[in-house]
Amino acid sequence: MEKKPRLIFHCDCNNFFASCECLEKPELKNVPMAVAGDPENRLGVVVAKNELAKRFGVKTTDTVWQAKKKCPGIVFVPPRHHFYREISDQVNAIYRDYTDFVEPASIDESYLDMTGAPEFFKKIPRELADEIRVRVKTEIGITISVGVSFCKVFAKMGSDYKKPDATTLIDEENYRDMLWPLPVSDLLFAGKAAVDTLNKKSVFTIGDLAVQPKERIRDLLGKGGEMLWIYANGLDTETVRKWGDAPEIKSVSRGMTFKRNLIAREEVMTGISVLVDEVAENLRSHQLKGSVISVQIKTPELKVISRQTSLNSPTYLQHEIQRVAMELIEENWQIGENAPIRAITVGVTKLIPAGEEVQQVDLFDLLEGETKKKKRDKQDKLEAAVYALRRKMGSQSITLGFQNNEEIGVNRKKNH
């Protein structure tokens, strides 16, 4: 039997959070509005905006004051993530009427593997995409844009190509005409550093990248460059997961914007501790260990500084992650009034299943009366006991290594 050509949809809800708010407050449709966090707690960042606010130049990640400057009459509403999740579930339920292979990429976008669907539903791909758009609009009340293609990357670029409430078909015949003239920065996963490097080598468009020898791009950008070349040429073969299949966890991180800037070492330690507490608990719950620890600092001017380090042995121990994260900050940041910290993010990557790691023991370990391995085993038992208590009695029942500090916004009951 001849194998059917792949057919991938990428469905993207337009201005999702803002559209959800308009479902319950229709009057917001007629004014520039944005969903933003609480300015009093320094979380005043735009996370979504409607089309009217967009016309004033309001962008996602603008601070509240930046949005007000661009659009003095803008209306802000606080985010309601539980409500957005309910609407997202309703949207995905419609998608699942057409295929079992529905893979949410985020709360407002999903990939659908529709291979074979045109024959089953007796409709061409564009008609199916239009039907799904109409159903979401009439049954739920929000709009989506759909990219239709033969691979995930081009489907995603298709949903971005025309918004709102549109279907864009990118197939084997037209992708060179549609996508290759676009700036290389428009290619999915093409970061600023990679784009800058490519531009310096006179690679300005996606087409410029696609016609380069793959080896040249790999030499310029490494393995990530080779992947970009594959994407530009429509050779992406990544599959769409079946609905309900858990995604592979590649990293675990937690970040926090504090009520006020941190200027004392004890405050930074408290901030690190509450973040690491959540990271370590998440790792242990998934039975994963990581060997790369990263820390990201954001200044009051919104400048971001990122540092990371590799460990000899993977870990999910809170005690170790906290120590390494604090060392990263102290080695790369002069903590004090002259270097205030607005936000911190701690992450663990290069994950493997717990039990598959190889413990490295060096000569100095063997010369100690109690090796590092024994110490780690003791710490592991302690943290395992704490985790077991939390599962039984609630996540706020017991903590390891940090005190609440309401002044900077650290409170386990609120942070969990």
N, C-alpha and C positions, 0 to 999 in steps of 0.2 A: 504494500500500500504506500502511495506517495505521501511523504511527510508534508503536512500543511505548513505554509509560511507563518512565522510568528506574527501575532497581532497584539500589540501592547497599548493600553490606554493609560494616560496619566491624568487623573481628575483632581483639579485644584479648586478649592472653594475660594471665591473672590472676597477679599477683605473680611475674612471669616469672623473674627471676634466682633468687629463692628456690625457685620450683617446679622449675627446672632442677637446682638443688643436691639437691633431694629425690629426683630420679630415681636418683642414684647413692648417696645416703645416706638411705634411707627412714626411718631413726630420727629425722631432723630434722622429720618431719611431726608428731611428737607433742610437740615442745617449741617455745617461742617462739624464733624464729631470724631473723637478718637478715644480708644480704650487705653488708659494709662494707669500706672501704679500710683501709690499714695505719695504725693510730694512731701508730706510731713515726715515720712520715714525714709526720704531720699531715694525713693523708688519711682520717681516721677519720669518714667520713660514711656514713650508711645510704643505700644505693642501692636496696634492696628488702627487704621483710619478708614473713613469712607471716601467715596469718590470726590465729594465736594471739598473735603480737607486736602485730598491729594492734589486738587487743582491749584491750591494755594502753595504747594511745594512741601507740605508736611510729609515727613518720611518716618517709617518705622525706625526706632532707636533714637529719634529726636528726643531731647529732654522736653519736659513740659514747657519750660520758659522759651525754648527754641520754637516750639510749635505755636505758642501764643504770639511770638514776635512775627512769625510768618502769617498767622491767621488770628487776629485779635478776637474774633467772635467765636472761636472754636469751643465746642462743648466737650468736656471730659467725663467719662464714666469709668468706674473702677472695674477691673477684670473679675469675671465670675467663671472660673475654670470648670467647676462642676457642671454648670449649664452648657458650656461649650462642648464638654465631653458628651453630654446627652445628645446634642445636635449632631455631633460627629458620628455617634453610633447610629443615628437614624439615617444619615447619608450613606454610611457604609452598608447598611442593611439593604438599601436600594441597589448598590453595586453588586451585592451578593445574589441578587435575583438573576444576574447575568453570568456569573462565574464564581467558582469556589476559590479561585486564585486572586484574592484581594489582599494586597500588602500595604497597610498604612505606612507612609513615609514620615508623617507627622499628624497632628490632630486635624489638619485641614487638607491633607493631600494623600492620595492613594494610587498605587499602581494596580492595574487590572490586566491579567493575561486573558485576552479574548480570542485566543487561537481556536478556530473552529466555530466560534459564535456566529459569524455571518451565515454559514450553512445551516446551523441549527435554527436561528431566528429568521432566516430568509431575508436578511437585510444587509446592505453593504456597510462597511465600517463607519462611514460618516453618518449614515442613518441611525446606527446603533448609538453612536456618541451623542447625536442630537436628541435621541429619545431619552437617554439618561439625563441629559441637561434639563430637558423639559420636565421630567418626573421630579427631579430635585427641586426645581423652581416652583412647581405647582403643589407638590405634596409637603414640602418643608418650608419653602418661602425664601430660600437663598439661591444665589447663582453659582455656577461652577464653569470653569474653562477646561476643555478636554484636548489633550494632545494625543494624536493617533499615529502610531509608527510601528516599526518592526523591531525596535529595541527600546530599553528603558530610558537611555540618555536622550534619544531624539523625541520620545514621547513627552518627557519632562520639558524639553526645550519647546515642544509644540504647545503645551499648555501655557507657557510663558509668552509665546509669540504674539498672541492676540487676546486681550482682556478688556472688559469682563464678558462673561456669558458667551463664549465662542468655542467653536470646534476648529482645530487646525490639523490637517493631514500632512504628515511628512513621510513619504514613502521612498522606495528605491529609485524611483524616476526623478523625484524633485528635490531630494535633500541637498544636492550640490548647489542647485540654483537658490534654494531658500536659506541654507545655513552657512555655506562656505563664504559668502560675502560679509558675514557678520564679524565684528571684532573678536579676536581670540579670547578676550575677557568674557565674552558671552557663553563660551563653552563651559558646560557643567564641570565643576571642580577645578577650574583654572584659577588659581589663587594669584594675588597681586605679585608676589615674588616671581612666580613662574612666568606671568605675563610680561613683567619688566625684562626678564632674561630673554624671552622670545622676541620682544620688540627690539632689543639691542642687536638681535641677529636678523632684523628685517622680516620677522614673522609677525604680521599685524592682523591677519584674518584667520578664521577657522580653516579656510581653504589653503592659505599659506602653510599652515601647520600640516594639513592633511597630505600635501604633495611632497613634504620633506621626507628624506629617507628616515625610517624609524630609528635606525642606529644613531643618526645625528641628534635626534630629539632625546634619546636615552642618554647620550653622552652629555647633553646640555643639562638635563633635569633629572637624570636617574630613572628609577623604576616608575615614579609618578609621571614623568614625561612620556614614557612609553604608553602608559594608560591614557593620557590625553590624546596621543596620536591614534590610538585604537578608537576612542570616542569620536574623534573628528572624522574618521573614516567609516563610521557606522558599524563597527565590528564588535560592539558591546554585546556580550552573550549572557549577561547576568539574568538569572531567572527571577520570576515573581513568586514570592512565598504563598503558600496556601493560607487562607484565613485561619487564625488561631495558632499557627506555628510560631513559636517564640523566635525572635531574631537573635542572631549571635551577638553577644555582648562584647564589644571591643574595648570599651573604656568605662570607667565609673568616675564621676566627678561631682562635686558640690560647690556652689558659689554663694556668696552673700554680700549684699551691700549693707553697710552698717549705718546705724542711726546717726552717728557722727564719725568723723575721721579718727582713725586709731593713731595714737602718737606714742604710747608707752608699750614696752616689751610685753608686759603682763596682758594688755588688751589684745595685742597681736596673738599671743599664745592662746588666749581664750577663743578668739575667732578661729584660729587654726584648729583648735581642739574640737569645737562643735562641728566643724566641717568634716574633719577626719573621722569623728565618731560616726557620722552618717555614711561616709564612704566605706569604712571598714565593715559596718553592719551590712551594707548592701553587698559587698564582696563575699562576706561569709554566708549570707542567705543564698547566694548563687553558687557557693563553693568554688570561687575563683580566686586566684592569686595573681598579682602583677609585679613586674620587675622594673617599671619606669614610673617614677613619682614626679609630678609636675605641679608647679605653683604659678598662679597668675595674680599679679597685683594691678589694681586700677587706682590711679591718683585722682584727686579732686578735679583735675583738669581733663579727666577721662583718658589719660595716657595709659597704655597697657604694657606691662613688663612681664614676660614669661620666661621661666627657667625650668629645667628638668634634669634629672639624674637617673642613672641606671644602678640597680642593686645587684649584688652577687647572687642573691637568692630571692625568688618571688615571695611575696608576702601578702597576707590580708590582716596582719596584726595592726591594731590601732596604735599601739605604743611605737612601733617602728615607723609607720607612715607619718605620724605626728612629729617624731624626732627629725626625720629627713626633711619634711616640709619646712619645719622651723629653721633648720640649718640652711636650706636654700634661700630663705628670706634673709637671714642674718648675713649670709655670705654675699648677697647681691643688693642689699638695701640698708641704708643707714636709718634705722628706726629712731624716730624722734620728732619734735615739733617742726623741724625743717623738712621733713619727708613724710607728711601725713598719708595714710592709706584709706581710700574710700571703700574698696571692695577687695575680696580675696576669693580665689577659686583654687581648690585642691583636686588633683586628678590622679588616677592610677591607670596605666595602660600596659600593653604587652601582656595580656592576660592568658593564663592557662588554667585548666581544671586543677583544683587542689588535689594533691597526691601524686601529680605527675612531675613535680619539680625535683631537681637534683640539688641537694644541699651541699654547698661548698664549705669544706672545713680546712682552714689554713693552719700553718705550723703554730702560730700564736694561740689559736684556739686550743690545740692539743696540749700546749704547755700550761694552760689555765687549769685551776682546780675544778672549775665548773665550766664546761665549754659553752660557747654561744648557743649551740644546738639545745643543750639542756635548759638554758635560760629561755630560749624561744618556746620550748615545749611547755614550760611552766606558764609563760605568758599566754600561750595558746589556750591552755586549760582554763585560765582565769577568764579570758575574754569569751570563751565558749560558754562558760557558766553564766556570764552576764547576758549573753545573747539568748540563752535558754530562758532566763528569768524574764527578759523583755517579751519573748514570744508568749509567755504564760500570763504575765501581769500587765503588759502594755509597754510601749517603747519609752515612755517617760518615767518608768518605775525606778530605774537605776542608771547612773552614768559612770563613766570612767575618765577621770583626768580633766574635767573642766567645771567651772562654776558659772551659774547664770550671771549675766551682767545686763540688766535692763537698759542701762545708760547707752550701751552700744547696740542693743537690740538682740542680745543672745539670751534666749530662754528656751530650754529644751521643749517645753510643752507647746510653745508657739512655733518653734523651728521644725517640729515634727508634724 
